[in-house]
Amino acid sequence: ALPISMASSFVIASDSGSHPPSLAFDEFAPVDVAFAWWADCVGGCGAMQQYIGQDYEISEHDIKCVRVLQGPSLENSAQAIALEKWDGSAWAHQKTFPHLYGGYFISLPVTRWAKWRLLPLEATPAGWAIAEMGTYSDVECRTRADGVSAAFGEVRNGTAASDVENPSSDAFDHDIVSAWAAPCGESCAPLEPWLEINLHVPGQTRCVRLLQVAGSGASHMLVQEWTGSQFNDATTFSDLVSGAWDYLARWEV
């Protein structure tokens, strides 16, 4: 989806002090949060008291996705945010997005099955690395569903070395030589890293085709589906082998 033109709207926000809300819409992801928008809260911000958004004046838009980058500290990032729409007389609740974090870009589509992700269910002492991953709409893994990739530890703004040297797109490029490796350090904890695809056309994933790097894989995996506001567990798989192709068919759907 393309961003709605800023030329056809203007930014609205709660009190901002010396950090104007335009900083949140300048398409620049600063390393220093001093160059980000800050809500002007004394002694911390209360729930549902601060806001930032766009006013499209006479035009009406149904928002399909929100992309947000919060500050990296728990002290200045929200674990849940609400999406509201002005109905002509009051703000109407659209969605609540829970389980959020700061420090990385998060794409929050409002449609079910817009995103799918894969997580290891066990520790991987040698790290977790994926040479290739594909999602498919049939259990035979024949009809591939393409999209935009994302992953644990990936800022995707070009400012971090890992974005350039270790992009998640390396796991979706149809090339088994290139690979994405989770930046966990020496080892990854269960459910710590994840590899995600945001589908161009939301839909059911019935098969995942996976090639883990030999020696850096997990034998137990979890597939999660996007509900339109958060990830829910979908299917678990066991007895996977790194260094060989695995076909994770979801026969139950």
HUFEN-V591113 format. One record per backbone hydrogen bond with DSSP energy under -0.5 kcal/mol. CO is the residue of the C=O (numbers start at 1). NH is the residue of the N-H. Records with the same first field share a line. If there is no record, write none. Layout:
# HUFEN-V591113
CO->NH, NH
This chain:
# HUFEN-V591113
5->8
6->9
10->55
12->53
15->40
16->19
18->20
19->38
20->23
21->24
22->25
23->26
28->30
31->33
32->35
33->36
39->41
41->43
46->49, 50
51->14
53->12
54->56
55->10
56->59
61->63
64->110
66->68, 108
68->106
70->103
73->76
74->77
76->71
79->100
81->97
82->84
83->94, 95
85->92
90->87
92->85
95->83
96->98
97->81
104->70
106->68, 108
107->109
108->66
111->114
113->203
114->199
115->226
116->197
117->224
118->195
119->222
120->191
123->125
124->127, 188
128->182
129->131, 213
130->180
132->211
134->209
135->145
136->206, 207
138->141
142->144
143->137
144->146
145->135
146->200, 201
148->198
150->196
151->154
152->183
153->155
155->105
160->163, 164
161->164, 165
162->166
167->170
168->171
169->172
171->133
180->130
182->184
188->124
189->192, 193
194->152
195->118
196->150
197->116, 199
198->148
204->206
206->250
207->136
208->210, 248
209->134
210->246
211->131, 132
212->243
213->216
216->129
219->240
220->121
221->237
222->119
223->234, 235
224->117
225->232
226->113
230->227, 229
232->225
235->223
237->221
241->244
244->212
246->210, 248
247->249
248->208
249->251
250->253
